[in-house]
Amino acid sequence: MKVVGTLVLTVCVPVLGWVVFEDYWYRQFIPKEIGLSYRLSIGSDSGIREGCGVAVFKLSDDTYQQISNEGIRFFENIQQARG
């Protein structure tokens, strides 16, 4: 039982922490006016001097309805990211 507890503390907790941090990090680049529901996929690749990443989030139902009703006009006044 001690082995399982040690495994959880040394592997699972840091991995879960990274997943939560990564989700928070990418959400900061999306403006507040664009409501997000949950993440679909997050991926990244980096080297010594460069890196890139992508995050795909599901839009909230409210945001989806607003975009459907207003079209491209929904994005006219959105300029500032959350973070």
Secondary structure by P-SEA (a helix, b strand, c coil): caaaaaaaaacaaaaaaaaaaaaaaaaaacccccccccccccccccccccccbbbbbbbcaaaaaaaaacccccccccccccc
